[in-house]
């Protein structure tokens, strides 16, 4: 975790298919790239930005998204998301995220994640379920 520093980036891509359209995921009626799919791709870029720097048994969870979806993208097009680590505050990480197709930026904003110990996180969650 000590090697994490502001300025780290990662980029990931996916093709818009029927399965990640608004009509398919239920976030709208049109056959265009869904906002939840764009957000998931942005989160994937953030995860990949920090993954090589985390200690064994550590991961991260998303806690905040402040995103605009500015332009629609049709099936068949490739969407590329980039995350840049901009702030480190203990276990809290802030990323500037964006997504684009071959025509323009389609979305952008800020994303926050927290570094967690995977086993402790899951154990705490199991205890929460048992207490219900």
DATA-V922283 format. One line per field, one symbol per residue. ss: DSSP state (@ for helix, = for strand, . for the rest). psi: psi as a letter, one per 30 degrees, with the letter a starting at -180 (. if undefined). burial: I if it has 24 or more other ideal C-beta (glycine too) atoms within 12 Angstrom, else O. Layout:
# DATA-V922283
ss: ???
psi: ???
burial: ???
This chain:
# DATA-V922283
ss: ........=======..@@@=@@@@......==.@@@@@@@@@@@@@@@@@......============....=...============..=========....=============@@@@@@@@@@@@@@.
psi: fffklkfkllklllkjlefgleeefggaflilkkeeeeeeeeeeeeefefeffklkgkalkkfkkjkkjfklklkflkkkkkkkjfkkibfkkkkkklklafelkfllakkklkkljeeeeeeeeeeeeef.
burial: OOOIOOOIOIIIOIOIOOOIIIOOIOOOOOOIIIIOIIIIIIIIIIIIIIIOOIOOOIIIIIOOIOIOIOOIIOIOIIIIIIIIIIOIOOOOIIIIIIIIIOOOOIIIIIIIIIIIOOOOOOOOOOOOOOOO
